[in-house]
Amino acid sequence: MRADKVVVIGQGYVGLPLAIRAVEAGMTVVGIDLDPVRVKRLSVGDSYVEDIAAERLGRALGTRRFQPSTDYADAAGFDVCVISVPTPLRDGTPDLSYVQRAGEAIAPLIRPGCTVILESTTYPGTTEELLRPLLEAGSGLQTPGDFHLGYSPERIDPGNSTWRLENTPKVVAGTDADALANVQRFYDRIVETTVPVGSTRVAELTKLLENTFRQVNIALINEMALFAHGLGVDVWEAIDAAATKPFGYLPFRPGPGVGGHCLPIDPCYLSWQVKRTLGRQFRFVDLASDINHAMPEHVVQRLVLGLNHRGRSIRGSRLIQVGLAYKKNTGDLRDSPAVEVAQRLCRLGAQVRVVEPYADAQHIPAGVSLVDLTEPEVRAADGVLVVTDHDELDYHLIERASTYVFDTRRRCTGDNVELL
Ligand SMILES: NC(=O)c1ccc[n+]([C@@H]2O[C@H](COP(=O)([O-])OP(=O)(O)OC[C@H]3O[C@@H](n4cnc5c(N)ncnc54)[C@H](O)[C@@H]3O)[C@@H](O)[C@H]2O)c1
């Protein structure tokens, strides 16, 4: 079956790039999102996802094969449907209500022979145990048999221009061999390499393994940085030296904590399932979460001490914080440790002036002001705190004009610079 009409449910960081890529691969795509503001912006070529430039969105719209819509009726007659809606945590428990609602809405439009693929990150078993029964109930059809069901985790890395959707290998799975063949055929038109695995559960676990691996290793290096500082050893130099080992080591670097929709959340899906199903505690995940969650407070304490050392109190200090996004070169503030740092500094009575070229002004937390990175701004500040190291910023200006820099990312050098 050729996937000529594709529906992508959820037009966010994951769904929009996939929709655009499918249009570029010659398919007709309906991008469904319940947020009317997002759909309106897409319809006029105004992209809110940094990796999709307005010109690229404009070209997709120009083919007349990309239709953003809030109306599920526009999905009728689809060959392939991809679900890429949020999977947040509510009080430490997976919230699959978005997946549920998307499944219920698309089920009546399922026809024999079509394929439904879940891309949202979730715990092993979701596709088979949660999505499948509600698709079957809503369509009156069976899978395997009448329609195909699969899972393919997304590996999108916002802001990464080297590893993009199309050249990052994509893990694909189906609930039976036919479903896998259909899922793989679809993604073979979207990406250069597909990696088939034997079950949807394996594919679901693959994503959680990747993110748990990152979360745990970041926590390890964060704790290493804390202790190395206490011992008076330069952890950054040790990391560079260790990274020369050609086998058995992967470099991770310390930072202000983890954020976004993936690292702070996905491993908790796994630990929640382990607890619920096996009655066991996933100690690595819990420990890593604890360490990473404590990093914003640690960053603030180090800054307070740095100012104190220079005879200044945090209360009333004029500070420039570089970055609010959770990762560089994006404007994504979701669960960003940089936002927590800014809020903590405000609560301590600092005047926080933030340089954040990517974020919408309306999403900036109360109490902080947005400024441009200029020499007079930096000279007027008591200190500069580098939290998110966007590539486009002029770090030499900071090194030159600031009397004190506390840098959590090692972007600056000089006698006035203190590293995390
Ligand atoms: N952002 C990333 O870097 C990333 C990477 C890999 C995987 N993921 C996973 O992909 C999934 C989606 O993440 P995202 O970052 O794209 O989220 P997002 O919040 O950017 O986008 C999700 C979109 O879905 C829409 N939506 C919610 N419910 C809907 C429904 N019932 N019908 C139609 N639209 C609906 C929302 O309005 C929103 O625009 C999550 O499970 C996430 O964990 C995200």
PDBQT file of the ligand as one rigid body, heavy atoms in Angstrom, charges set to zero:
ROOT
HETATM    1  N1  LIG A 501      10.137  17.587  21.670  1.00  0.00    +0.000 N 
HETATM    2  C1  LIG A 501      11.004  16.632  21.522  1.00  0.00    +0.000 C 
HETATM    3  O1  LIG A 501      12.188  16.888  21.382  1.00  0.00    +0.000 OA
HETATM    4  C2  LIG A 501      10.566  15.165  21.495  1.00  0.00    +0.000 A 
HETATM    5  C3  LIG A 501      11.494  14.224  21.027  1.00  0.00    +0.000 A 
HETATM    6  C4  LIG A 501      11.126  12.891  20.972  1.00  0.00    +0.000 A 
HETATM    7  C5  LIG A 501       9.854  12.504  21.399  1.00  0.00    +0.000 A 
HETATM    8  N2  LIG A 501       8.965  13.430  21.867  1.00  0.00    +0.000 N 
HETATM    9  C6  LIG A 501       7.649  12.933  22.274  1.00  0.00    +0.000 C 
HETATM   10  O2  LIG A 501       6.711  13.226  21.227  1.00  0.00    +0.000 OA
HETATM   11  C7  LIG A 501       5.430  13.536  21.782  1.00  0.00    +0.000 C 
HETATM   12  C8  LIG A 501       4.998  14.917  21.321  1.00  0.00    +0.000 C 
HETATM   13  O3  LIG A 501       5.922  15.858  21.814  1.00  0.00    +0.000 OA
HETATM   14  P1  LIG A 501       6.047  17.329  21.222  1.00  0.00    +0.000 P 
HETATM   15  O4  LIG A 501       7.323  17.860  21.770  1.00  0.00    +0.000 OA
HETATM   16  O5  LIG A 501       5.835  17.334  19.754  1.00  0.00    +0.000 OA
HETATM   17  O6  LIG A 501       4.799  18.038  21.933  1.00  0.00    +0.000 OA
HETATM   18  P2  LIG A 501       4.183  19.489  21.603  1.00  0.00    +0.000 P 
HETATM   19  O7  LIG A 501       3.517  19.933  22.846  1.00  0.00    +0.000 OA
HETATM   20  O8  LIG A 501       5.220  20.341  20.955  1.00  0.00    +0.000 OA
HETATM   21  O9  LIG A 501       3.095  19.177  20.506  1.00  0.00    +0.000 OA
HETATM   22  C9  LIG A 501       1.987  18.384  20.737  1.00  0.00    +0.000 C 
HETATM   23  C10 LIG A 501       0.801  18.993  20.014  1.00  0.00    +0.000 C 
HETATM   24  O10 LIG A 501      -0.300  18.089  20.130  1.00  0.00    +0.000 OA
HETATM   25  C11 LIG A 501      -1.490  18.853  20.180  1.00  0.00    +0.000 C 
HETATM   26  N3  LIG A 501      -2.559  17.997  20.707  1.00  0.00    +0.000 N 
HETATM   27  C12 LIG A 501      -2.752  17.568  21.981  1.00  0.00    +0.000 A 
HETATM   28  N4  LIG A 501      -3.804  16.733  22.023  1.00  0.00    +0.000 NA
HETATM   29  C13 LIG A 501      -4.286  16.625  20.759  1.00  0.00    +0.000 A 
HETATM   30  C14 LIG A 501      -5.333  15.883  20.168  1.00  0.00    +0.000 A 
HETATM   31  N5  LIG A 501      -6.123  15.075  20.881  1.00  0.00    +0.000 N 
HETATM   32  N6  LIG A 501      -5.553  16.029  18.851  1.00  0.00    +0.000 NA
HETATM   33  C15 LIG A 501      -4.758  16.833  18.086  1.00  0.00    +0.000 A 
HETATM   34  N7  LIG A 501      -3.728  17.546  18.601  1.00  0.00    +0.000 NA
HETATM   35  C16 LIG A 501      -3.493  17.434  19.911  1.00  0.00    +0.000 A 
HETATM   36  C17 LIG A 501      -1.126  20.026  21.055  1.00  0.00    +0.000 C 
HETATM   37  O11 LIG A 501      -1.992  21.116  20.850  1.00  0.00    +0.000 OA
HETATM   38  C18 LIG A 501       0.320  20.318  20.579  1.00  0.00    +0.000 C 
HETATM   39  O12 LIG A 501       0.345  21.298  19.554  1.00  0.00    +0.000 OA
HETATM   40  C19 LIG A 501       5.594  13.394  23.288  1.00  0.00    +0.000 C 
HETATM   41  O13 LIG A 501       5.236  12.096  23.672  1.00  0.00    +0.000 OA
HETATM   42  C20 LIG A 501       7.081  13.597  23.489  1.00  0.00    +0.000 C 
HETATM   43  O14 LIG A 501       7.550  12.962  24.670  1.00  0.00    +0.000 OA
HETATM   44  C21 LIG A 501       9.299  14.757  21.897  1.00  0.00    +0.000 A 
ENDROOT
TORSDOF 0
